[in-house]
C-alpha cells in the first residue's frame, strides 16, 4: 500500500518506488537531523511566545522534540525513504511520539525556509572547527619554522634553483597562505549568520511571527531581509566551498613539494612511518601516500564548488528542487578538509629534516649569482652590466666545473679592481640568506620577526 504523503492532499496517485527513491534526500540530509531539531525547537518556542500556539500544544511539541534529541544522540532514530527528507522524517517521528498535535509545529513555516535554516546551522556549527584545524596546522608551521630559521635550502622559481633561503622562511610562507584561509572562513561566518526561518515558502506568512526572537533563540545575527532571498540563497555554501577549494589548493601545493622532497633526488625530508606506505612488490619503497591523497582530494573539492555553481547559475527565484543538490558536496567537503588538515598537521610535526642535504644543495648550484651581481653593484657597476658579467662567469663555471666562490681573486679584480677578499664572504649561502633583511625577506632577523608576529596572532585565539 502506498504511503500517504503529508503534502499529498491534491494528488490522486503516488510515484513508483524507484521514483520516490530518486527524489528522496534522506540518505544524506539526515546529517542535519541535529540542526533540524534545533530549528524546530526555536520555531515552536517562538510560536508559543507569540501565542500563535497555545502553551499546552507548544509544551507537548517541545517535550516531544526533546525526546527525539535524546534518541538521536543515542542513535535510536530510524529514517525512511518514504518520508523523503529529514524534515518529514522527524515530523513523522514526532507524530508517533505525541500524536496529531505534532502537525501544529509546521505552522508559519515551509520546508523551504526550514531546509535553508538547517543548512545555515550546519555550516555555522562547523566553521569554528575548520578554523581551529587550520590554526593547529599553523602552530606546527611556526614551531618548525622556529627550529629552522638558520636551516639553509635552495629557493626555487620555475622549479630551478634561484637563491638560497631559510627553510623557516619557506614554512612561514605557508603560514601566511593559511592565515588568508582563516580570514576567508571568518568572513564566511557573516553570511552564514543570517536566518531564513520565517520566510516560509517564499512570501513570508500571515501569522504574527517574531523572526527576531527566533534568530535570537538560534544565535543568528539577524533574519534575512527578503523572503525570496532567504529561501533561495546558497551564497554562504558557495563561499564555504570556494574557501575549501583555496585551502585544499594550498595544502596540495605543500604536498607536491613534500612529495618531491622525499624523493631520492632531493632527500630534504623523510616522513614518519605512519604517514607513508610501502610497496607490495618493491621492498625498499617508502611512499608519501598521505601527501598524495591530500593532493588528490583537492580535485573533489574543486568539483563540489563547480558543481554547485553550475546548479545555481540558471535557477529562477525562489526555491527549486535543484537546490537539493547543495548538500552532498558540502557535507563531503567538510568530511574531506578536516582529516586533510589533521594529516598535514601530524605529517609536518613528525617529518625529519635533512639540514645537511638542504644546505649542500646550495653549494655548487650558482644560486649565489645574485649575491655577486649585488656585490658588483655596490662597487659602482650598473646592475644590468653586473648581471651580464655574472651570467658570463656562470656560463664559464658550468663548462669548467668551477663555482663562483672558486674563482681566483685576481680574475675578479680583472673585472673591477675594487673587488676584495670580502666577496668570498658574501658568496657563502648562509651569509647570502642572513643578509637579506628587507621587510618580509628571508634574512634570519626577518624570519624571526615573522615568527613572533605569528605567535602573537595565534596566542589571541588560544583556548
N, C-alpha and C positions, 0 to 999 in steps of 0.2 A: 504493500500500500504506500502510495506517495506521501511524503511528509508535507504537511500544510505549512507554507511559509508565513512568517509574521507579516510579510508585505503582500501576501497573495490574494487579498480580497477581490481584486478586479481580474484575476486570472482564472481561466477555465481549465487549464492544463498545466502540468509541470514538465520540465525538460527531462530528457533521458539522463540516466545516472552519469554517463561519461561527460555530458554537457554540464551537469551540476559540478562535477569534479573540476572541469576546466575553468569554470567561473569562480570556484571557491578559493579563498585565500588563507583558510585556517591553518594550512600546513606550514605557513611561515609567519602569519601575523599573530599567532599565539605567543610569539616572543614579546608582544606588547600587552600581555594579559595584566601584568602589574600596573602598567600605565593606564589601561582601560578602567580597572577598578578604582584607581586613584582619581581619575577624572569623574567617574560616576559618583563617588562619594562627595566630591566637591559640588557637583551639579545638584544632587539631592539635598545637600546641606543648604545650598542657595535657594532651592525650591521651598524648603521649609521656612527659612528666614523671611522670604518674601510672601509667605502664606499662599503660594500657588498650590502647594500640597499641605494637607493637614499635618500637624505634628505627629499624629498617630501613624499615618501612612508613611511619612518620611522616616520615622524611627524604625518601622518594620523593615523598610528598604535598607537603611543604614546597617541594621543588625545583620541582615542577610548578606550584604556586601562585605562586612567584616568577617563573616564566617567563610565566605568564598576566598578572601585574602589568606586566611589561615590554611584553608585547604590547598590553595595554590602554593603556598610556601612549603607545605608538606608533600607536594607532588601528588595530590589526590584528585585533581580535576582531570576529567576526560573530555576532549573536544571531538566534535564530529563534523564531517564534510557536509552533512545535511543542513547544518546550521551556518554554513558558508564562511563566516568570518568570526573573529574574536568577539565582536560586539554582540552578535546574535547568539553565539555560544554561551557567553556569560549571562545574557538576559534569560536564556532558556534554563540555565542552571539556577539563576536567582528565582525564577518562577517555580522551579521544582522545590526550592527551599521555603519560599514564603507565600506561594500562591499567586493569584491574578493581580494582587496589588503591585507586583513587580513591574507590570506593564505601565504603571504611572511614572516610572523612572525616566521614560523616554519623552516625557512632557517637555516641550520647548527646546528640543534638540533633534538633530538628524544624525544619521551615520556619517554624513559629510563633514560636519564640524567635529563629530566625535573622533573619527579616524585622524583628522588633521591634528586634533589636540593630543591624541595618543602619540603621534609621530613627533610632535614638538617635545613632549615629555621624554620620549625615548632618547632623542638627541640631547636634550637638556641634562638628563641624568648621566650621559656618557661622556660629554665634553670634558668635565673635570678629570676623569680618569685618563683620557687621551693626553691631556696636558701634563698630568703628573708623570705619565710614562715617558713623555718626551724629556721632561726635566730630569728624570732618572738617568737617561742617556746623556744628557748634557753634563750631569755631575761626573760621570765616568770620563767624558772627554776632558773636562777641566782637570780631574785628578791625574789622568795620563799625560796631559799637556804639561802639568807642573813637574812631573817626573822627567820630562824630556825636553825641557827648554833648550838645553845645550846639546841635544842629540842632533847631529847634522845629517841631512839627507839631500838627494837631488830634488830640486823643484822642477816641474815639467811644464812645458807648453807643447802642444801637438804630440804629446807623449814622448817628446825628446828632452834630454837633459837641458835645462835652461840656466838656472842659477842655484847654488846651494841655499837651502833654507833650514830652519829649525823644524824638527818633527812636531814639537809643541805648537808651533805656528800653524802647521798643517792641520792639526787636530782642532785648533781654535777656529779655523775656517768653517768646519762642520758645526761647531757650537753656534756660530753666527747664523748659519742656514737654519738650524733647528730653532733658534730664537725667533726667526721670522715665522716659522711654522707655529710656534706657540702663540705669537701675536695674531696670526690669521685665525686660529681656533678660538682665541679670546674674543676676537671680533665676531666670530660666528655665533657667540652667545647672544649678541644683541638681537639678531633676527630670529633666533630660536626662542627668545624670551617673550614672544608675543603669543597671546592666547586666542585660538579660533572659536572656542566654545561659546555658544550663544548666537553664532551666525546662522545656526540651523541649516537648512538645506542650501540656501544661497541668499535669502532675502531678510534674514532676521526672523523675529517671532512677534505675535500679538500679545503674548504673555508678558506681564510686568517683571521680567527677569532683572537681575543685578549682575551684569557682566564684570564690573569692577570687583565685586565681592568674590565671584568665582575665581577671578585672576589672583586675588589676594590669597584665597584658600589653596591655590595650586602653586603659589610662589612665582607667578608670572609678573613681569614688569608692567604689562598693560595688555588689554584686549586689542585685537585688530580693529582698526578704524573703519574698515569697509567689509561688509559681509561677503561680497563676491570674492574679494581678495583673500579673505580668511580661509575659505574652503578650497580655493584653487592654488594658493601659493605653495610652492615647494622650493623656493629660493634657498631656504635655510638648509635643505638637504643637498642641493646643488653646491652650496658653499662648503658643506662638510666634505662632500666627495671631491671637490676641487682641492680643498686643503689637504685631504688624504692623499690625493694623487701627487701633489707637490712634495708632501712629506715622503712618500714612498720613492719618489724620484731622487730625493736627496739620499735616502738610505741606499738606493740602487747604485748611485754614483760611488758612494763609500764602499759598497760591497764589491763593485767592479775593481776598485783599487786593492782591496783586501785580497781578492782572488788572484790578481796579478802578483801582488807582493808575496803571496805564499808559494809562488811557483819557484822552481829550482833556479831559473834565470835571475830572479830578483832576490829571493831569500831574505827579505826585510822582516817578515813576520812569520811566526808559527802559531797556529791556533791551538787552543786547548783541545784535548781529545774529544770532549763532549760536544764540540761544535764542528766536528769533522767526521767523515766516514771513510771506510776502506773499500777495496775492490774485491769482487767475488773471484777474480782470476789473477790479478796482479798484486802480490803480497806486499809490495813496497809502498802502495798508494796511500796517501792521506789527502782526501778530497775536501775542499771547503764548501761542503754541501749546504750548510745553513746560510752562508752568504749567497750562494747561488739561488737558493729558494726565495730569499727576500728579494733578490734582483728579479726573479721570475714572477713573483706575486705582484710586482708593480704593474704588470700588464693587466691583471684582472681589475685592479683599482681604476686604472685609466679607462678600462672598458665600462665599468659601472658609471663613471662620470659621463662618458659619451652616450651611454645607453639612456640615461635619464634626460640628458639634454635633447636627445632625439625624440624621446617620448613626449616631452612637454612642448616642443617647438611649434606644433600646429594645433594645440588644444584651445578651443574657444572657451570662454567663461560660461559656467563656473566649473562645477565638478564633472568629471568624466571617468568612466570605468578604467580608462588608460592609467589613471593615477594609482591603481592597484599595483602597477609595476614600479612604484617608487621605493618599495620596501626591501626587496630581496637584495638588491645591490648595496643598499645602505647597511643592512644587517651584516652582510658578508664583509663589507669594508671595515666595520668595527671589529669583526672577528679576525680580520687579516692584519690590520695595523697594530693591534695590541700585542699579539705574540711576536710580531716582527720587531717591534721596539724592544721587547723583553730579550729576544735573541741577540739583537745588536748590542744591547747593554752588557749582557753576560759575555759575549764574544770579545768585545773590546776590553772589558775588565780583566780578562784572563789571557789575552794574547801576549806572546813573548816577542819582544822587540830585539832584533839583531842590530844593535847600535854600530858594531864594528863594520858589518856589511853595508849598512847605510852610508856611513862615513867614507868607507873605501870607494864606494861608487862615485864619489865626488872628486877623487884624487887625480884621475887621468882622463876626465871626460870633457875638459876645456870649459866646464861650467863657470870657471873664474874669468872667462874672457871679458865680461862686462867690467869686472874689477880693474883689469888692466886698462881698458878704454877709459874708465873713470879716472884712473891714476894719471894717464896721459893728459886728460882734460884739466886736471889740477895743475899740471905743468905748463898750461897755456896752449896746448894743442887743441884746435877746434874739435868738438866731439865727433863730427862727421868724418874728419880726417883720421882721428884716433880709431874710430870704428873700422875704417878701411885698413889701417895699419895692422890692427889686431887680427882682423879677418885673414890677412895675408900670412901672419905668423901662425895662426891656427892651421891654415892650409899646409904650410911647410911642416908644421909639427905632426900633422896626420900622416904625411908622407914619410917622415923620418922617425916617427915614434917618440918624438920629443914633446914634453908638456911645456906649458908657458913658464912654470917655475924651474924648469931645467935649462932654459935659455941663458947663456952666459951674460953677465952684466955688460961686458964690452959690446955685445951685439945690441943690447937695449940702448946703450949710450950712443951707438951709431944713429939710432932713431932720434934721440934727444939727449944731449949731454947732461941735462938736469936730472935724468933718471938715476936714482941711487939704490943702495942696498935695501932700502925700505920697501922697494917694490915686491921683494920676495915675502915680506911680512904680509902685505896686503893681498897677495895671491893665495894665502892659506885659506882653505874652505871655512874653517871656524871663524877666522878673522873677518872674512867676507860677510858671513852671516851676522856676526856680532856688531859690525859697523853700520848695518842697515837699520838705523834707528829713526827713520822718518815715521811720522804718526801712522800706526797700523802696519808697520813693516815687520820683517822677520827678525830684527835685532833682539837680542836677549832682553834688554830693558823693556822694549815694546811688548814682547810676548808676555813678560811677567805682568806688565800693566794690564794687558788684555785679560789675563787670568784673574787678577784681583778684581777687576770690574765685573767679570762673570761670576766670581764667587759672591760678590756683594749682591748681584742681581738674583742669584739663586737663594741666598740667605733670606731674602724678603718673602720667599714662598715656602720656607721650611715649615713642616708641620710641627 
